[in-house]
Amino acid sequence: MENSKLTSSAREFSFSNSDFERVRKLIYQHAGISLSPVKQDMVYSRLARRLRATGAKSFAEYLDALERAGGDEWERFVNSLTTNLTSFFREAHHFPILADHLKKQGNRSGLKIWCSAASTGEEPYSIAMTVVEALGGAASGVTIVASDLDTNVLEVAKKGVYSFDRVARLSPDRLKRFFLKGTGAQDGLVAVRPELRQMVDFRRINLLDSAYSVPNGLDVIFCRNVMIYFDKPTQYKILKKFHPLMNGDSLLFAGHSESFLHAADLFKSLGKTVYAPVGKGV
């Protein structure tokens, strides 16, 4: 108990259990995110920055103002509490499956892909590279929509500029084909080639929205490593909104630690955290 008191007293702002529970309730209401009870220190460190930026003297004051007239601060609140860990070709086993699926559909024009948790862009650009490698010249007919809740990471994604260590594991062929190497003041950076960047349409979409600004008849949805932040009822609601957007032979890619078995009436497992819509026909 003494150590806990010392830790609390050393903080710039007091942060009670009731403050934390209030944050948990608000982020769930506005973004569907279920914060674990063990995330109290993380929440403090991230939201303390917002208190400093807004001039609030306490978490209670900050949260009161947020609920009273949050405006743009709601977006900053949500951005502060979302985690955006990603990399190029993360969970690499999915991309050969995507390539095979695209090749099977290759004689049909107007293929549509939605990356629903784009983060800083590594995943949608990995998808775009796979599209080009699989379809060659036909890749120009593929629509790729990439979305995220966090506007900060979307700005990074749109620019498509990364430090070299972010692409160091890519093959020399992919580096040469899809990236430009920075020189001078840009030394140590790489930029996604414009022709690849232009394949991806970045949009802000909250998965809790009643409807999504994406095309109907989607051939592929990537929804990886985001469902872990939602409880099972919220996951089900999101999957229920995905289902009518997809074709009978569409694929839904999930993260390695995610399972949609609780939505077996909507999606069936194909193995390797890949799912197909149920009852759509082909």
Phi, psi and omega per residue, in radians:
M1 nan -0.707 -3.114
E2 -1.067 -0.741 3.126
N3 -1.078 -0.702 3.124
S4 -1.093 -0.725 3.129
K5 -1.129 -0.692 3.127
L6 -1.131 -0.719 3.130
T7 -1.091 -0.772 -3.130
S8 -1.124 -0.745 -3.088
S9 -1.240 -0.378 -3.132
A10 -1.392 -0.220 -3.122
R11 -1.292 2.619 3.115
E12 -1.159 -0.666 -3.133
F13 -2.129 2.493 3.013
S14 -1.223 2.528 -3.075
F15 -2.523 1.649 -3.051
S16 -1.446 2.925 3.058
N17 -1.053 -0.627 3.126
S18 -1.193 -0.611 3.035
D19 -1.055 -0.815 -3.125
F20 -1.084 -0.779 3.140
E21 -1.131 -0.563 3.091
R22 -1.179 -0.723 3.076
V23 -1.076 -0.788 3.135
R24 -1.011 -0.735 -3.134
K25 -1.153 -0.756 -3.084
L26 -1.207 -0.721 -3.130
I27 -1.219 -0.525 3.068
Y28 -1.206 -0.759 -3.122
Q29 -1.140 -0.652 -3.010
H30 -1.687 -0.393 -3.110
A31 -2.337 -0.025 3.127
G32 1.283 0.137 -3.065
I33 -1.455 2.231 3.087
S34 -1.703 1.758 -3.128
L35 -1.330 2.271 3.105
S36 -1.153 2.535 3.083
P37 -1.024 -0.342 -3.118
V38 -1.496 0.053 -3.076
K39 -1.636 0.301 -3.038
Q40 -1.083 -0.746 3.136
D41 -1.152 -0.694 3.107
M42 -1.088 -0.784 3.139
V43 -1.056 -0.771 3.127
Y44 -1.016 -0.893 -3.032
S45 -1.123 -0.627 -3.104
R46 -1.361 -0.713 -3.107
L47 -1.425 -0.357 3.072
A48 -1.020 -0.571 3.090
R49 -1.101 -0.652 3.135
R50 -1.238 -0.599 3.083
L51 -1.096 -0.779 3.129
R52 -1.091 -0.749 -3.075
A53 -1.167 -0.599 -3.097
T54 -1.633 -0.188 -3.134
G55 1.435 0.188 3.116
A56 -1.183 2.501 -3.094
K57 -1.637 -0.222 -3.134
S58 -2.711 2.846 3.086
F59 -1.114 -0.668 3.122
A60 -1.051 -0.770 3.124
E61 -1.102 -0.771 3.131
Y62 -1.077 -0.827 -3.084
L63 -1.222 -0.591 3.049
D64 -1.053 -0.831 -3.133
A65 -1.138 -0.662 3.125
L66 -1.062 -0.819 -3.119
E67 -1.265 -0.536 -3.093
R68 -1.318 -0.808 -3.074
A69 -2.735 1.063 -3.030
G70 -1.099 -0.781 -3.104
G71 0.925 -2.261 -3.131
D72 -1.141 -0.347 -3.122
E73 -1.154 -0.442 3.061
W74 -1.029 -0.737 -3.141
E75 -1.117 -0.744 -3.138
R76 -1.180 -0.640 3.096
F77 -1.056 -0.861 -3.130
V78 -1.160 -0.773 3.128
N79 -1.000 -0.660 -3.099
S80 -1.139 -0.503 -3.003
L81 -1.804 0.020 3.110
T82 -1.684 2.519 -3.120
T83 -1.839 2.363 -3.049
N84 -2.242 1.171 3.093
L85 -1.560 2.153 -3.106
T86 -2.742 3.008 3.075
S87 -2.861 2.870 3.090
F88 -1.197 2.348 3.131
F89 0.929 0.654 3.030
R90 -1.086 2.495 -3.051
E91 0.899 1.117 -2.911
A92 -1.068 -0.382 -3.097
H93 -1.106 -0.335 -3.129
H94 -1.304 -0.478 -2.972
F95 -1.303 -0.632 2.979
P96 -1.106 -0.598 3.081
I97 -1.137 -0.750 3.071
L98 -1.060 -0.799 -3.125
A99 -1.051 -0.779 3.128
D100 -1.099 -0.715 3.130
H101 -1.101 -0.745 3.133
L102 -1.118 -0.726 3.141
K103 -1.107 -0.659 3.110
K104 -1.148 -0.550 -3.133
Q105 -1.637 0.013 -2.906
G106 -1.051 -0.446 -3.128
N107 -1.461 0.028 3.125
R108 -1.888 2.229 -3.108
S109 -1.397 2.810 3.027
G110 1.339 0.594 3.088
L111 -1.120 2.496 -3.050
K112 -2.274 2.295 -3.121
I113 -2.246 2.394 3.058
W114 -2.132 2.100 2.985
C115 -1.724 1.867 -2.920
S116 -1.603 0.000 3.077
A117 -2.462 1.243 -2.921
A118 -1.243 -0.463 -3.082
S119 0.883 -2.326 -3.068
T120 -1.511 0.191 2.950
G121 1.856 -0.211 -3.070
E122 -1.052 -0.709 -3.125
E123 -1.183 -0.909 3.133
P124 -1.094 -0.588 3.080
Y125 -1.227 -0.565 3.037
S126 -1.125 -0.692 3.078
I127 -1.087 -0.802 -3.133
A128 -1.075 -0.729 3.092
M129 -1.066 -0.725 3.126
T130 -1.114 -0.691 3.103
V131 -1.057 -0.810 -3.133
V132 -1.121 -0.778 -3.124
E133 -1.141 -0.604 -3.090
A134 -1.424 -0.637 -2.976
L135 -1.961 -0.191 3.135
G136 1.029 -2.234 -3.083
G137 -1.108 -0.407 3.139
A138 -1.311 -0.133 -3.106
A139 -1.085 -0.449 -3.104
S140 -1.137 -0.321 3.134
G141 -1.569 0.070 -3.101
V142 -1.674 2.302 3.064
T143 -1.663 2.210 3.068
I144 -2.131 1.996 3.031
V145 -1.792 2.286 3.127
A146 -2.185 2.224 -3.058
S147 -2.317 2.815 3.053
D148 -2.756 2.801 3.070
L149 -1.372 -0.555 -2.991
D150 -1.546 1.965 -3.115
T151 -1.197 -0.499 3.135
N152 -1.116 -0.821 -3.123
V153 -1.222 -0.529 3.102
L154 -1.121 -0.620 3.098
E155 -1.130 -0.697 3.068
V156 -1.107 -0.770 -3.113
A157 -1.074 -0.747 -3.116
K158 -1.080 -0.649 -3.141
K159 -1.242 -0.626 3.097
G160 1.151 0.589 3.125
V161 -1.987 2.258 -3.046
Y162 -2.388 2.696 3.013
S163 -1.233 2.668 -3.031
F164 -1.058 -0.545 -3.122
D165 -1.116 -0.364 3.111
R166 -1.255 -0.405 -3.096
V167 -1.997 0.101 -3.006
A168 -1.048 -0.478 -3.107
R169 -1.517 -0.091 3.093
L170 -1.281 2.675 3.132
S171 -1.192 2.675 3.083
P172 -0.966 -0.635 3.135
D173 -1.103 -0.773 3.128
R174 -1.174 -0.694 3.115
L175 -1.044 -0.788 -3.103
K176 -1.204 -0.677 -3.038
R177 -1.338 -0.596 -2.940
F178 -2.044 -0.083 -3.084
F179 -2.317 2.676 3.005
L180 -1.901 2.321 -3.106
K181 -1.529 2.294 -3.134
G182 -1.297 2.595 3.083
T183 -2.269 2.873 3.110
G184 1.061 -2.170 -3.126
A185 -1.127 -0.339 -3.134
Q186 -1.707 0.194 -3.132
D187 -1.042 2.396 -3.108
G188 1.585 -0.053 3.119
L189 -2.005 2.728 2.993
V190 -2.279 2.660 3.110
A191 -2.160 2.397 3.032
V192 -1.080 2.311 -3.137
R193 -1.019 2.476 -3.067
P194 -0.948 -0.680 -3.093
E195 -1.148 -0.517 3.067
L196 -1.380 -0.743 -3.139
R197 -1.047 -0.642 -3.106
Q198 -1.253 -0.208 3.092
M199 -1.308 -0.312 -3.003
V200 -1.924 2.220 3.104
D201 -1.799 1.867 -3.094
F202 -1.537 2.333 -3.131
R203 -2.474 2.617 3.000
R204 -1.506 2.108 3.086
I205 -2.388 2.269 3.024
N206 -1.645 2.162 -3.107
L207 -1.137 -0.200 3.036
L208 -1.486 -0.148 3.121
D209 -0.998 2.608 -3.131
S210 -1.187 -0.496 3.095
A211 -2.491 2.701 -3.088
Y212 -1.952 2.418 3.135
S213 -1.483 1.112 3.101
V214 -2.272 2.777 3.141
P215 -1.190 2.657 2.952
N216 -1.341 2.906 3.118
G217 1.217 0.690 -3.141
L218 -1.214 2.387 3.105
D219 -1.560 -0.451 -3.101
V220 -2.584 2.387 2.914
I221 -2.171 2.206 2.945
F222 -1.715 2.073 3.050
C223 -2.378 1.315 -2.970
R224 -1.927 2.338 3.017
N225 1.048 0.558 3.011
V226 -2.146 -0.555 -3.131
M227 -1.114 -0.391 3.132
I228 -1.114 -0.295 3.125
Y229 -1.527 -0.129 -3.098
F230 -1.910 2.613 3.013
D231 -1.351 2.968 -3.031
K232 -1.059 -0.739 3.096
P233 -1.064 -0.676 3.118
T234 -1.207 -0.714 3.059
Q235 -0.973 -0.801 -3.098
Y236 -1.080 -0.752 3.123
K237 -1.043 -0.718 3.141
I238 -1.171 -0.808 3.136
L239 -1.082 -0.612 3.111
K240 -1.144 -0.517 3.079
K241 -1.415 -0.502 3.068
F242 -1.141 -0.753 -2.934
H243 -0.899 -0.893 -3.111
P244 -1.227 -0.216 3.126
L245 -1.426 -0.181 -2.962
M246 -1.846 2.725 3.024
N247 -1.452 2.966 -3.124
G248 -1.105 -0.554 -3.114
D249 -1.866 0.395 3.136
S250 -1.305 2.853 3.101
L251 -2.135 2.471 3.031
L252 -2.059 2.116 -3.131
F253 -1.744 2.258 3.120
A254 -1.990 2.929 3.099
G255 -1.330 2.840 -3.016
H256 -1.111 -0.446 -3.116
S257 -1.788 0.213 -3.085
E258 -1.907 2.516 3.093
S259 -2.395 2.391 3.137
F260 -1.940 0.497 -3.122
L261 -1.128 -0.423 3.094
H262 -1.281 -0.100 3.088
A263 -2.100 0.723 -3.075
A264 -1.126 -0.348 3.067
D265 -1.317 -0.256 -3.117
L266 -1.875 -0.699 -3.057
F267 -2.410 2.461 3.069
K268 -1.945 2.518 -3.116
S269 -1.359 2.349 3.032
L270 -1.826 0.073 -3.075
G271 1.604 2.775 3.097
K272 0.998 0.634 -3.128
T273 0.939 0.688 3.011
V274 -2.053 2.394 -3.059
Y275 -2.251 2.713 3.070
A276 -2.182 2.540 -3.141
P277 -1.175 2.507 3.138
V278 -1.613 2.451 2.970
G279 1.276 0.373 -3.138
K280 -1.682 -0.390 -3.016
G281 1.329 2.923 3.136
V282 -2.172 nan nan
